Amino acid sequence: MAVFCSYSSFDLLVLLGGVIFLLYVLFTRHYNYWMKIGATHIPPSVFRTNIIPLLRYGTPGRLKQLYREHEGLDFVGVFLYDRPILLLRDPGLVRTVLVDDSDVFAGRSVDLEESRDLKALLAPETWWSTREVLDSTFSPDGLEMAFPRLRRCGHDIIERLHGLAASGEVFEVRDLTIRHTIDVLSSCAFGIQAESFQEPEGPLARLLRRYLEPNTWEFFKIKVCSFLPSLCHLFWSDPLENLKTHIRLIITDQKSGRRPSECILSGLKYKGGDWKELLPSALVFLSAGFKTSSGVISLAIYELSRQPQLQARLRNDIRAALSRNGGELTYEVLQRIKYLDMLVSETLRKYPLVPCLERRSVRDYVIPGSDVTLKKGCSIVISLLGIHHDPQYYPEPGLFDPERFGDSLRVQSAFLPFGDGPRKCLGKSFGTLVVKSALAHLFQKYEFRPCQEHKIPLTATRENIYITVHAVEDAPYYSRDAPRASSLDRRARETDP
């Protein structure tokens, strides 16, 4: 019996060793890729330069670290788990890849925060038809038509702030901005009122939160799928199917006349199209609008709450623009508030909501200025955290300073919050409009202040932000000569996100 047990234990050890060896071979099968094509690269190591730093800093943080460590190089070969990826550092090369040679990098690797339907939509063969439809929807005329709905949603968030200001209670900003964004998307996309402030657990609001704002369990699934993409369909089917069903019912109601049709979704017209053809565009609209809007509004409020001089400057410019239009906030008035544009750009610079861009080559490609040939199917990655926080382009990158985006010239392709080229973010114009509208409504009448419940600095863009709000409806105009951020309270300079 002892011999049998000993023999069985030995068999198990051999089996375990064989499994570990096979996993090691599978994981390292591409580790000679950069050496074979003659590209400068980091030394391949399963744990020291790969798994451990990726788990410690996350993919965006690790790419930013690699960007900083290879100053002076235009590109460097890196490994993300078992995948070889070319990290681009030079803005000129970035522009060449995203704009001039966008047809070569027409594919995208698996994006674990997007559904199978969204990944299919991003495929080259379906990209252009969807882009054409959404580009016309997000034209200046289309956005101007949607603005009255944005204004109504702005009144709702003002109503909510009125109660918070009266009570003086501390509140969490993200919850406020997520509810506002859900109201905006529901109204503008589908022509329905989600009323998230009155009914936070309404059916559409609940589905949108689950699909677009993943919880801890959802993030765990993202991590698993980043290593095993084939599992995506198992993890994301339920929330996606539920949302698809809800959107299909809305589209059916619109076609039958039971719901108002003067919304963005009604403009997504296909020849002989049905709900299956409209659905991908609707999902892209929701995903792009949600990610851009709620996050940027929250982070802008956070930064301005710590720099009252910047709040004063913004409030003054908003009120001055309104006074020239009889006090009415319109699409045209919003476009004339230049400081608002500068502030939104600086928020996106410091906190890029998509911290890295990845593209996959559809054919062999010679990297310009080198003899390195990237093989078909290999991916390139651009660290927006690295570029946006590079002192070469943005001195004191940890400092929040909207004046960076004044009249001074910037290095081309050193500011890429929405990507670049024909495959840049589809929701750029709409998402930016939602952010600007919300900030104009909020800061026209209210002042935001930090509170002890929130630690400074902000260590992650998804961290909860606690502040208080105070009404300043009768406050006088402030001087336009508010000091630059660089001369303000030095506590504003914080560690890079």
Secondary structure, DSSP 8 states (H G I E B T S, - for coil): -HHHHHHHHHHHHHHHHHHHHHHHHHHTTTTTHHHHHT--B----SIIIIIHHHHHHHHHHHHHHHHHHTTT-SEEEEEETTEEEEEE--HHHHHIIIIITTTTT-B----TTS-HHHHHHTSHHHHHHHHHHHHHHTSHHHHHHHHHHHHHHHHHHHHHHHHHHHHT--EEHHHHHHHHHHHHHIIIIIS----TTT-TT-HHHHHHHHHHS--HHHHHHHHHHHH-GGGHHHHHHHHHHHHHHHHHHHHHHHHHTSS---SGGGG---TT--HHHHHHHHHHHHHHHHHHHHHHHHHHHHHHHT-HHHHHHHHHHHHHHHHTTTT---HHHHHT-HHHHHHHHHHHHHS-SS-EEEEE-SS-EE-TTSS-EE-TT-EEEEEHHHHHT-TTTSSSTTS--GGGGSSS---TTS--TT--GGGS-TTHHHHHHHHHHHHHHHHHHEEEEE-TTS-SS---TTS--EEEEEE-TT-----S----GGGS-GGG-----
